[in-house]
Amino acid sequence: MFANRFMTGLIGFAALAGTAMAQGESGTMVVLDGSGSMWGQIDGTAKIEIARDAIGRMMADWPDGQAIGLMAYGHRREGDCNDIETLLRPGPLDRGAVQAALDAVTPRGKTPVGASVRTAADLVGENGSVIVVTDGFENCGADLCALGEELAGAVSGFNAHVIGFDVEDAGGQLACLAEATGGRYMSASDASSLTGALEQVSEPEPEPAGPLFVDEFERAELGPDWTVDTPDPSGFIVDDGALVTMTVAPGYMGDADDQPNIFRWTGAEFPEGDWDLSADFTARMGEVQTLGGRRAIVQVGRHADVDNTISAYVYRQGNSNDDLWLRLRAISGGTETRAEVEIAGDLRGYDLAQILRDFEEKGARLTISKRGRDYVGRLTMNGWTMQEGGPEVIETDPIQVLRTTGDPALFAGTLGSEQTVAEFDRIEIMEVK
């Protein structure tokens, strides 16, 4: 993210300083320290010269089509905390203009890091980025931690990255500014490390890849890419862009070898590395009842057999409190591992009736995320929450599984005699690099 936003701005040093960015376009602003201490030397070379050279090297490899600007502080007047100048507004990169602007910075004044970042944030706007190269601490009274928190809350997608050049950030103020905005703090002690830090932030983040496999059920039959374990056709249909399935026998995926209507996506394959398996669904899981409700379950998982399976699922427990849980359950070689989090209930301020309506009318996404040997279950609500002000995304703690096998799979049912109906309208596998 650091690299992407830095690139998003750095290549856009405008050839015309007055060129404003297009509405909605993000950019990056490089903020260069022009305070008097930048005349200090490292290995016989002034720090301002090292900084000019390092930024110039970064610009040599800057990709076309990304916006960047240049700002400096402390380079015109001594003792003036308002000495902040926008040398080039974010816009298309003109390397000649950049070099001329860098050469014009003559260190002499104060270090108003906070005011400079605030000004730069106004220029780059939402999803923009600021890169600060400084050899000193804020000395104009700004609280950089508070500023970082303020900008993070006020400017969507904004982050500030700070490179501390020949300075020990013992108090953590520079790092605090970066981290509060979701940026990075990096330390550089000489020409080589400064060049390396700028190279790191200027490496573009890869474009997000689309799903490796996706199915939106836009047909009349499941088709050859799907296999149904112990099929009971009375309990499922593909209709109106959804796989609609209902309880035909109590149980769940991973419960019994003969559990009906476990849907395996045999036409899809998991990648070798990390991945996300996600399914979008709506579900009718019953009404609120005095002595507990329907024990409904909706699952997405990787399933080989009852001894080798992993699934994330929403489970309505149906006890006296009528709790709802998000669970992640893995069986590997017959050994069970589980993580779970209670997400709602008929007590403690939850409006369970509304939650059940939201599952039926608005729906949610169930995901299993694999990162190395760690697996996490995730529930993402489609624009609603379990409680007012609550999160739209809920995750389990990770569990460790050495190896999983099987196909992507879907299931919905009930641990009892009542009927659960679920509609799956999308399933996808995303490779994560």
C-alpha positions as CSV (number, residue, x, y, z in Angstrom):
1,M,0.0,0.0,0.0
2,F,2.9,2.3,0.9
3,A,4.5,1.7,-2.5
4,N,1.3,2.0,-4.5
5,R,0.3,5.4,-3.0
6,F,3.8,6.7,-3.3
7,M,3.9,5.8,-6.9
8,T,0.4,7.1,-7.4
9,G,1.8,10.5,-6.6
10,L,5.4,10.7,-7.3
11,I,5.2,10.3,-11.0
12,G,3.0,13.2,-11.3
13,F,5.2,16.2,-10.7
14,A,3.3,18.7,-12.8
15,A,5.2,20.4,-15.6
16,L,2.9,23.3,-14.9
17,A,2.9,24.1,-11.2
18,G,-0.6,25.5,-11.3
19,T,-2.2,22.3,-12.8
20,A,-4.8,21.0,-10.5
21,M,-5.6,17.3,-10.2
22,A,-8.7,16.0,-11.7
23,Q,-11.7,15.4,-9.4
24,G,-11.4,12.1,-7.7
25,E,-7.8,11.5,-8.8
26,S,-5.3,10.6,-6.1
27,G,-1.7,11.6,-6.1
28,T,1.5,11.6,-4.0
29,M,3.4,14.6,-2.6
30,V,7.1,14.3,-1.8
31,V,7.9,16.7,1.1
32,L,11.6,17.5,1.3
33,D,13.3,18.9,4.4
34,G,15.0,22.2,3.6
35,S,15.9,23.1,7.1
36,G,19.3,24.4,8.0
37,S,20.5,21.0,9.3
38,M,20.3,19.5,5.8
39,W,23.7,21.2,5.2
40,G,25.2,18.6,7.6
41,Q,27.4,16.1,5.9
42,I,27.6,12.3,5.7
43,D,30.8,10.9,4.3
44,G,31.8,14.3,3.1
45,T,28.6,15.1,1.1
46,A,25.8,17.4,2.3
47,K,22.6,15.7,3.2
48,I,20.6,18.0,0.8
49,E,22.8,16.8,-2.1
50,I,22.2,13.1,-1.0
51,A,18.5,13.7,-0.9
52,R,18.4,15.4,-4.3
53,D,20.3,12.5,-5.8
54,A,18.2,9.8,-4.2
55,I,14.9,11.4,-5.3
56,G,16.3,11.8,-8.8
57,R,17.2,8.1,-8.9
58,M,13.7,7.2,-7.9
59,M,12.2,9.5,-10.6
60,A,14.3,7.7,-13.3
61,D,12.3,4.6,-12.8
62,W,8.9,6.2,-12.0
63,P,6.1,4.7,-14.2
64,D,4.2,7.0,-16.6
65,G,0.7,7.9,-15.8
66,Q,0.8,8.4,-12.1
67,A,0.6,11.8,-10.4
68,I,3.2,13.3,-8.1
69,G,4.1,16.6,-6.6
70,L,7.0,18.3,-4.7
71,M,6.9,20.4,-1.6
72,A,9.7,21.8,0.6
73,Y,9.9,23.5,4.0
74,G,12.5,25.7,5.7
75,H,14.3,26.6,2.5
76,R,13.6,30.3,2.1
77,R,13.6,31.9,5.6
78,E,15.3,31.3,8.9
79,G,13.1,30.9,12.0
80,D,9.8,30.9,10.1
81,C,7.4,28.0,10.8
82,N,5.2,29.1,7.8
83,D,8.0,28.6,5.3
84,I,6.3,25.9,3.4
85,E,6.2,25.9,-0.4
86,T,4.4,23.8,-3.0
87,L,7.0,23.6,-5.7
88,L,5.1,21.3,-8.1
89,R,1.4,20.3,-7.7
90,P,0.5,16.7,-8.2
91,G,0.4,15.9,-12.0
92,P,2.2,14.1,-14.8
93,L,5.9,13.6,-14.2
94,D,8.3,16.1,-15.9
95,R,11.8,15.0,-14.8
96,G,13.4,18.2,-15.9
97,A,10.9,20.2,-13.8
98,V,11.5,18.0,-10.8
99,Q,15.3,18.3,-11.0
100,A,15.1,22.1,-11.4
101,A,12.8,22.3,-8.3
102,L,15.1,20.1,-6.3
103,D,18.1,22.2,-7.2
104,A,16.3,25.3,-6.1
105,V,15.9,24.1,-2.5
106,T,18.6,25.8,-0.3
107,P,18.4,24.7,3.4
108,R,18.2,27.5,6.0
109,G,15.2,27.3,8.3
110,K,12.9,25.4,10.6
111,T,11.2,21.9,10.5
112,P,7.4,22.3,10.3
113,V,6.7,18.6,9.5
114,G,3.1,18.7,10.7
115,A,2.0,21.8,8.9
116,S,3.7,20.6,5.7
117,V,1.9,17.2,5.8
118,R,-1.4,18.8,6.5
119,T,-1.0,21.1,3.5
120,A,0.2,18.2,1.3
121,A,-2.8,16.1,2.4
122,D,-5.2,18.8,1.2
123,L,-3.5,18.7,-2.2
124,V,-3.4,14.9,-2.7
125,G,-6.9,14.3,-1.3
126,E,-8.6,10.9,-0.9
127,N,-6.5,7.8,-1.6
128,G,-3.4,10.1,-1.8
129,S,-0.1,9.7,-0.2
130,V,2.6,11.9,1.3
131,I,6.3,11.0,1.5
132,V,8.4,13.0,3.9
133,V,12.2,13.0,3.8
134,T,13.4,14.7,7.0
135,D,16.6,14.8,9.0
136,G,15.0,16.4,12.1
137,F,12.0,16.5,14.4
138,E,9.0,18.7,14.3
139,N,10.1,22.0,16.0
140,C,7.1,24.2,15.2
141,G,4.7,22.8,17.8
142,A,2.7,20.2,15.9
143,D,1.7,16.9,17.6
144,L,2.4,14.4,14.9
145,C,0.6,11.6,16.5
146,A,-2.6,13.6,16.9
147,L,-2.2,14.9,13.3
148,G,-1.9,11.4,12.0
149,E,-5.0,10.3,13.8
150,E,-6.9,13.4,12.5
151,L,-5.9,12.8,8.9
152,A,-6.7,9.1,9.0
153,G,-10.2,9.9,10.1
154,A,-10.8,12.9,7.8
155,V,-9.3,11.9,4.5
156,S,-10.4,8.5,3.2
157,G,-7.5,6.3,2.0
158,F,-4.8,8.8,2.8
159,N,-1.5,7.8,4.3
160,A,1.8,9.5,5.1
161,H,5.2,7.8,4.9
162,V,8.2,9.2,6.7
163,I,11.8,8.6,6.0
164,G,14.0,9.7,8.9
165,F,17.3,10.6,7.3
166,D,20.3,10.6,9.8
167,V,17.9,11.0,12.7
168,E,17.1,8.8,15.7
169,D,13.3,8.9,16.3
170,A,13.7,7.9,19.9
171,G,10.4,9.6,20.9
172,G,8.5,7.9,18.1
173,Q,6.8,11.0,16.8
174,L,7.9,10.5,13.2
175,A,6.9,6.9,13.3
176,C,3.6,7.7,15.0
177,L,2.6,10.1,12.1
178,A,3.2,7.4,9.6
179,E,1.6,4.5,11.5
180,A,-1.5,6.4,12.5
181,T,-2.3,7.0,8.8
182,G,-1.5,3.5,7.7
183,G,1.9,4.5,6.2
184,R,5.4,3.3,7.0
185,Y,8.3,4.9,8.9
186,M,11.7,4.0,7.5
187,S,15.1,5.0,8.8
188,A,18.1,5.9,6.5
189,S,21.6,6.7,7.7
190,D,23.5,7.4,4.5
191,A,23.2,7.7,0.7
192,S,22.8,4.0,0.1
193,S,20.0,3.5,2.7
194,L,18.1,6.6,1.6
195,T,18.2,5.5,-2.0
196,G,17.1,2.0,-0.9
197,A,14.2,3.4,1.2
198,L,13.0,5.5,-1.7
199,E,13.3,2.5,-4.0
200,Q,11.1,0.4,-1.6
201,V,8.4,3.0,-1.5
202,S,8.4,3.5,-5.2
203,E,7.8,-0.1,-6.1
204,P,4.3,-0.3,-7.4
205,E,1.9,-2.7,-5.7
206,P,0.7,-5.3,-8.1
207,E,-2.8,-4.8,-9.6
208,P,-5.3,-6.9,-7.7
209,A,-5.9,-10.1,-9.6
210,G,-9.4,-11.2,-10.4
211,P,-10.7,-14.5,-9.1
212,L,-9.1,-17.7,-10.4
213,F,-12.5,-19.3,-10.5
214,V,-16.0,-17.8,-10.2
215,D,-19.5,-19.2,-10.6
216,E,-22.6,-17.0,-10.4
217,F,-25.1,-19.8,-11.3
218,E,-26.5,-18.1,-14.3
219,R,-28.0,-21.2,-15.9
220,A,-30.8,-23.8,-15.3
221,E,-28.7,-26.7,-14.1
222,L,-25.5,-27.1,-12.0
223,G,-23.7,-28.6,-14.9
224,P,-20.5,-30.7,-15.3
225,D,-18.4,-28.5,-13.0
226,W,-20.3,-29.6,-9.9
227,T,-20.8,-32.9,-8.1
228,V,-23.5,-33.5,-5.5
229,D,-22.7,-35.9,-2.7
230,T,-25.7,-38.2,-1.9
231,P,-27.9,-36.1,-4.2
232,D,-31.6,-35.6,-3.3
233,P,-33.0,-33.5,-6.2
234,S,-36.1,-32.5,-4.1
235,G,-33.8,-30.4,-2.0
236,F,-32.1,-28.1,-4.5
237,I,-32.6,-26.2,-7.7
238,V,-30.6,-23.7,-9.8
239,D,-33.0,-20.8,-10.4
240,D,-32.7,-17.1,-11.2
241,G,-29.0,-16.9,-10.8
242,A,-28.7,-18.8,-7.5
243,L,-28.2,-22.3,-6.2
244,V,-31.2,-22.7,-3.9
245,T,-30.8,-25.5,-1.4
246,M,-33.0,-26.7,1.6
247,T,-32.8,-29.2,4.4
248,V,-33.6,-32.8,3.4
249,A,-31.9,-34.6,6.3
250,P,-30.5,-33.3,9.6
251,G,-26.7,-32.8,9.6
252,Y,-23.9,-30.7,8.1
253,M,-20.9,-31.0,5.8
254,G,-18.3,-33.1,7.6
255,D,-20.9,-34.8,9.8
256,A,-21.6,-38.1,8.0
257,D,-20.5,-39.8,4.8
258,D,-24.0,-40.0,3.5
259,Q,-25.1,-36.4,4.3
260,P,-27.3,-35.4,1.4
261,N,-26.6,-32.4,-0.9
262,I,-23.1,-31.4,-0.3
263,F,-22.2,-29.4,-3.4
264,R,-18.6,-29.9,-4.6
265,W,-17.2,-27.5,-7.2
266,T,-15.1,-30.1,-9.0
267,G,-14.5,-27.8,-11.9
268,A,-12.4,-25.4,-9.8
269,E,-8.9,-25.9,-8.3
270,F,-7.2,-24.3,-5.4
271,P,-3.8,-22.6,-6.1
272,E,-0.7,-24.0,-4.5
273,G,-0.1,-21.0,-2.2
274,D,-2.5,-18.7,-0.3
275,W,-6.1,-18.3,-1.2
276,D,-9.6,-17.0,-0.2
277,L,-12.6,-19.1,-0.9
278,S,-15.8,-17.0,-0.6
279,A,-19.5,-17.6,-1.1
280,D,-22.3,-15.0,-1.2
281,F,-25.6,-16.1,0.2
282,T,-29.0,-15.3,1.7
283,A,-30.6,-17.7,4.1
284,R,-33.9,-18.2,5.8
285,M,-33.0,-19.5,9.2
286,G,-36.3,-19.3,11.1
287,E,-38.1,-17.0,13.5
288,V,-37.3,-16.0,17.0
289,Q,-38.9,-18.4,19.5
290,T,-39.2,-18.4,23.2
291,L,-37.4,-21.6,23.9
292,G,-34.8,-21.3,21.2
293,G,-34.9,-21.4,17.4
294,R,-34.0,-23.4,14.4
295,R,-30.5,-24.9,14.5
296,A,-29.6,-23.7,11.0
297,I,-26.2,-23.9,9.4
298,V,-24.7,-22.4,6.2
299,Q,-21.2,-23.6,5.2
300,V,-18.5,-22.9,2.7
301,G,-15.4,-25.1,2.8
302,R,-12.9,-27.5,1.3
303,H,-14.2,-31.0,1.5
304,A,-12.7,-34.4,0.8
305,D,-14.6,-36.6,3.3
306,V,-15.6,-36.5,7.0
307,D,-12.0,-37.1,8.0
308,N,-10.5,-34.4,5.8
309,T,-12.6,-31.2,5.7
310,I,-12.5,-27.6,6.6
311,S,-15.4,-25.1,6.6
312,A,-16.4,-21.7,7.8
313,Y,-20.0,-21.5,8.8
314,V,-22.8,-19.5,10.4
315,Y,-24.6,-21.6,13.0
316,R,-27.8,-20.8,14.8
317,Q,-27.4,-22.8,18.0
318,G,-31.1,-22.9,18.9
319,N,-30.6,-22.9,22.6
320,S,-32.5,-20.8,25.2
321,N,-30.3,-17.8,24.3
322,D,-30.7,-18.5,20.6
323,D,-27.0,-17.7,20.0
324,L,-25.5,-17.2,16.5
325,W,-21.9,-18.2,15.9
326,L,-19.3,-17.9,13.3
327,R,-17.2,-21.1,13.3
328,L,-14.2,-22.5,11.6
329,R,-13.8,-26.2,11.9
330,A,-11.1,-28.4,10.4
331,I,-10.8,-32.2,10.4
332,S,-7.4,-33.5,9.2
333,G,-6.8,-37.2,9.4
334,G,-9.7,-37.5,11.8
335,T,-8.3,-34.8,14.3
336,E,-10.5,-31.8,14.9
337,T,-9.4,-28.2,15.3
338,R,-11.9,-25.4,15.8
339,A,-12.1,-21.6,16.3
340,E,-15.4,-19.8,16.9
341,V,-16.8,-16.4,17.9
342,E,-20.3,-15.7,19.1
343,I,-21.8,-13.1,16.8
344,A,-25.4,-12.5,18.1
345,G,-28.1,-13.8,20.4
346,D,-31.5,-13.0,21.7
347,L,-30.0,-11.3,24.7
348,R,-27.4,-8.5,25.4
349,G,-28.9,-5.9,23.1
350,Y,-29.2,-7.9,19.9
351,D,-32.3,-7.6,17.8
352,L,-32.2,-11.2,16.7
353,A,-35.4,-10.8,14.6
354,Q,-33.8,-8.1,12.6
355,I,-30.6,-10.0,12.2
356,L,-32.5,-13.0,10.8
357,R,-34.4,-10.7,8.4
358,D,-31.1,-9.2,7.3
359,F,-29.6,-12.7,6.6
360,E,-32.7,-13.4,4.5
361,E,-33.1,-10.1,2.7
362,K,-29.6,-8.6,2.5
363,G,-27.3,-11.6,2.8
364,A,-23.7,-11.9,3.6
365,R,-20.4,-13.4,2.4
366,L,-18.7,-16.4,4.0
367,T,-14.9,-16.7,3.5
368,I,-12.1,-19.1,4.4
369,S,-8.7,-17.4,4.1
370,K,-5.5,-19.5,3.9
371,R,-2.2,-17.8,4.7
372,G,0.6,-20.3,5.0
373,R,-0.7,-22.9,7.5
374,D,-3.1,-20.4,9.1
375,Y,-6.8,-20.5,8.3
376,V,-9.3,-17.8,9.2
377,G,-13.1,-17.8,8.9
378,R,-14.7,-14.5,7.9
379,L,-18.3,-13.2,7.7
380,T,-18.9,-10.0,5.8
381,M,-22.4,-8.5,6.0
382,N,-23.8,-6.7,3.0
383,G,-24.3,-3.2,4.4
384,W,-25.7,-4.2,7.8
385,T,-24.3,-5.1,11.2
386,M,-25.3,-7.3,14.1
387,Q,-25.7,-4.3,16.4
388,E,-25.8,-0.6,15.7
389,G,-22.3,0.7,15.3
390,G,-20.9,-2.9,15.1
391,P,-18.4,-4.2,12.6
392,E,-19.5,-5.3,9.1
393,V,-16.7,-7.9,9.1
394,I,-16.3,-10.6,11.8
395,E,-13.4,-13.0,11.9
396,T,-12.5,-16.1,13.9
397,D,-9.1,-16.5,15.4
398,P,-6.7,-18.4,13.1
399,I,-6.3,-22.2,13.3
400,Q,-3.2,-24.1,12.0
401,V,-3.7,-27.0,9.6
402,L,-0.7,-28.6,8.0
403,R,-2.5,-29.8,4.9
404,T,-6.1,-29.5,3.5
405,T,-7.5,-31.6,0.6
406,G,-10.7,-31.7,-1.3
407,D,-12.9,-29.6,-3.5
408,P,-14.5,-26.2,-2.8
409,A,-17.9,-27.0,-1.4
410,L,-21.2,-25.5,-0.2
411,F,-23.9,-26.7,2.2
412,A,-26.9,-25.4,4.0
413,G,-29.1,-27.4,6.4
414,T,-30.4,-27.9,9.9
415,L,-29.3,-29.9,12.9
416,G,-32.9,-30.9,13.6
417,S,-36.3,-31.5,11.9
418,E,-36.9,-27.9,10.7
419,Q,-36.0,-26.6,7.3
420,T,-33.3,-24.1,6.4
421,V,-33.3,-22.6,2.9
422,A,-30.2,-20.8,1.5
423,E,-29.5,-19.2,-1.8
424,F,-25.9,-19.1,-3.0
425,D,-25.5,-16.6,-5.8
426,R,-21.8,-16.5,-6.1
427,I,-18.7,-18.6,-5.2
428,E,-15.1,-17.6,-6.0
429,I,-11.5,-18.6,-5.4
430,M,-9.0,-15.8,-5.2
431,E,-5.3,-16.4,-5.2
432,V,-3.5,-14.2,-2.7
433,K,0.2,-13.3,-3.4
